[in-house]
Amino acid sequence: MMAVENMLKQKKVRQTQTRAALLKVFFDNRFALSYNDLNKLTKGIFDKVTIYRTLATFEKKGVIHQVMDTQGIVKYSLCHADCADHHNDNHIHFKCTECDKTFCIENIQIPDFQLPNGYRAHNAEVLMTGICSNC
């Protein structure tokens, strides 16, 4: 639980029972989680609005970032330690076709793409699919 408390303090997020519980779920499951995953893993003790507000706060403070999966479902994953006001999550995501989990592969960076004149990228996402090392 110290890791949860330390991260909330480091990211300047006021600690509440809900925030601590949801962040602990992210620490216990090192893969991207959807709202449904969080609701199931917390046994439905938090209402939908509370979970979404907490996710919004976590995302704003650089605790988590969004990950899209192959079905268009938004999932959330823990950020790097250096994420704050501006997310630094320029890495690929990997969705396992066996266990259906989505992982951050932080040691593989998304390359810079040369866009045509007049285009400016704000975000790039790369989602690979296959079989993870656990399967």
N, C-alpha and C positions, 0 to 999 in steps of 0.2 A: 504494500500500500504506500510505501515511501516514494516509490517511483511516480505514482499517480499524484501525490501531494507535491512532489518536487516539480513535475511538469506543469501543474496548474500554477504554481508559484512563479516558475520561470517564464511562463507565457502570460503572466499577469491576469489570470482568470480567477475570479472569486470562487472559492471552494464551497460547493453545496453537496448534499448527499447525492442528488441526482447526477451532477457533473462527475463526482468521484466514481460513482457506480458505473456510469457509461464509459468513462475513460478506462476504468479497470477492465471492462469487456474488450476494449481495443488492445490493451496490453496482453490480455490472456489469449487473444486470437490474432495472430500476426498475419492476417489477411484482410482484404477489404470487406466491409460489412454494410449491408443495406438496412433501411429502416426495419424491414421484416426480420432480418437477422438479429438486430438489437432488441426488438420487441420480444422475440422468442428467447434470446439468451438472458434477458432480464425477467423472464416469466410474466411479461405483461404488467409489471407493477407501475410503470410510468405511462401516462397517457400520450397519445400521438403528438399533441401540440408541444408538450414538454420535451419529448425526444427531439422533434424538429428544431425547436428553439435552442436546445443545447447543441445540436449539430451546427446550427448557424453560428452560434457563439464560438464554438471550437474552430470552425473554418475561418472566421474573421480573425481570430487570434493566432492562427498558424499552428493549431494543434493537429488538425486533420485536413485532408484535401479530397476533392471529389474524384471518383474513378468511374467511368462509364463501362458497362460490360457489354457483351455481344447482343444482349436483349434490350439494350437501352435503359436498363435499370441503373439508377445512381447508387453508387456505393461510396463508402468513405474509408480512408486509410490514414494511419498516423503519418504526420509530416516528419521531415528531417528536423534535426535540432536547430538548424539555422533559418527555418521558416518563421516569419513574423508577420509584418504588415503585407509583405509581398511573398507569395508562395514560391519556393524554390524546389519544385518537384518535376524537374526536367529529366525524368527517367521513364522507362517503359513499364507497362503493366502486363501481366501474364494471367490468362484465364485457363484453368485446367478443365479439359473436357471430360475428365473422369470424376473428380470430386466437386466440380463446379465452383471452386474457390478462385478468387482473383488476388494476385500478389503484386506488390511493388518489387521490381528488380532494379534496385537503386544503383548498382554498379555498371549499368548500361544506360548511357545518356542518349537522349533523342538528338540526332544531329541537327545542325543548323541547315535550313533549306534556303536556297537562293530563290526568292520570289520575284515575279515580274515587277517592273517599275510600277509604282502606285499602290502596291499591296504592302500592308504591314501586319505581321502576325502578332497576336496577343497571347496565343496559347497553342501548343501542339500536344496531341495525345497519340500515343502508340499503344495499341492493345494487341498482343500476340496471343494465340491460342495453341494448345497442345496438351501434353501430359506433364504435370509437375513432378518434382523430385520425390514427393511423398507417395505418389501413386505408382 
